[in-house]
């Protein structure tokens, strides 16, 4: 499982959900093709109570692999293509603070 993460919160403008998903998939395909080393997985979640709100979660096996994606000169334009469909966005890079599995105790 990943050691480095990136996440985004995307409030997509009404009527643009399908286009947003299409563009998000294109960004993921670009990234894993351009920077395959260390990429593990990406998820796009849709909020049940607010279907135009999405949360993305990407995982890499190292902060160096994540850094390669985030520092690529082509990424800002690709992110702009996503953001132009949104009323509000927030993205960031993260490291794991705590992990709890179904069979692990909490203390």
C-alpha positions as CSV (number, residue, x, y, z in Angstrom):
1,X,0.0,0.0,0.0
2,X,1.1,3.5,-0.7
3,X,3.4,5.7,1.3
4,X,2.6,9.0,-0.4
5,X,-0.8,10.4,-1.4
6,X,-2.4,13.2,-3.2
7,X,-6.1,14.2,-2.8
8,X,-8.5,16.6,-4.3
9,X,-11.9,17.9,-3.4
10,X,-13.8,18.9,-6.5
11,X,-17.2,20.7,-6.5
12,X,-18.2,20.3,-10.1
13,X,-20.7,22.7,-11.8
14,X,-24.1,21.3,-12.5
15,X,-24.3,19.3,-15.7
16,X,-20.5,18.8,-16.0
17,X,-20.2,15.6,-14.0
18,X,-19.7,13.3,-16.9
19,X,-17.1,15.6,-18.6
20,X,-15.3,15.9,-15.3
21,X,-15.0,12.2,-14.9
22,X,-13.8,11.8,-18.5
23,X,-11.1,14.5,-17.9
24,X,-10.1,13.1,-14.6
25,X,-9.5,9.7,-16.1
26,X,-7.5,11.3,-18.9
27,X,-5.2,12.9,-16.3
28,X,-4.7,9.6,-14.5
29,X,-3.9,7.8,-17.7
30,X,-1.5,10.6,-18.7
31,X,0.3,10.4,-15.3
32,X,0.6,6.7,-15.1
33,X,2.0,6.6,-18.6
34,X,4.4,9.5,-18.2
35,X,5.5,8.4,-14.7
36,X,4.8,4.7,-14.2
37,X,7.4,4.1,-11.5
38,X,5.9,4.0,-8.1
39,X,2.3,4.8,-9.1
40,X,-0.1,2.4,-7.2
41,X,-3.7,3.4,-7.6
42,X,-6.2,6.2,-8.0
43,X,-9.8,6.5,-6.9
44,X,-12.5,9.1,-7.6
45,X,-15.2,9.1,-5.0
46,X,-18.6,10.8,-5.4
47,X,-20.4,12.1,-2.3
48,X,-23.8,10.3,-1.9
49,X,-25.6,13.3,-0.6
50,X,-24.1,15.7,-3.0
51,X,-23.4,14.0,-6.4
52,X,-21.5,17.0,-7.8
53,X,-18.9,16.7,-5.1
54,X,-16.0,14.4,-5.9
55,X,-12.9,13.4,-3.8
56,X,-9.9,12.0,-5.6
57,X,-7.2,9.9,-3.9
58,X,-4.0,8.9,-5.6
59,X,-1.3,6.6,-4.1
60,X,2.4,6.2,-4.8
61,X,5.0,3.9,-3.2
62,X,7.2,6.9,-2.3
63,X,7.2,10.7,-2.0
64,X,9.8,10.7,-4.8
65,X,7.4,9.0,-7.2
66,X,4.6,11.4,-6.2
67,X,7.0,14.3,-6.7
68,X,7.7,13.2,-10.3
69,X,4.0,13.6,-11.1
70,X,3.5,16.8,-9.3
71,X,6.6,18.5,-10.8
72,X,5.8,17.6,-14.4
73,X,5.5,20.7,-16.5
74,X,2.4,19.4,-18.2
75,X,0.4,18.9,-14.9
76,X,-0.8,22.5,-14.3
77,X,-2.5,22.6,-17.7
78,X,-4.2,19.2,-17.0
79,X,-5.3,20.4,-13.6
80,X,-6.7,23.6,-15.1
81,X,-8.8,21.5,-17.5
82,X,-10.4,19.8,-14.5
83,X,-10.7,23.0,-12.4
84,X,-12.5,24.9,-15.2
85,X,-15.5,22.5,-14.7
86,X,-15.6,23.3,-11.0
87,X,-16.9,26.0,-8.7
88,X,-14.4,25.1,-6.0
89,X,-11.4,22.8,-5.8
90,X,-8.7,22.0,-3.2
91,X,-5.8,19.6,-3.8
92,X,-2.8,18.6,-1.6
93,X,-0.1,16.1,-1.0
94,X,-0.3,13.9,2.1
95,X,1.5,11.3,4.1
96,X,-0.2,8.6,6.1
97,X,-0.7,9.5,9.8
98,X,-2.6,6.4,11.0
99,X,-3.8,3.1,9.4
100,X,-6.5,0.9,10.9
101,X,-7.6,-2.3,9.3
102,X,-10.5,-4.6,10.1
103,X,-8.4,-7.0,12.1
104,X,-6.2,-4.4,13.9
105,X,-6.8,-3.1,17.4
106,X,-7.0,0.6,18.1
107,X,-4.9,0.7,21.1
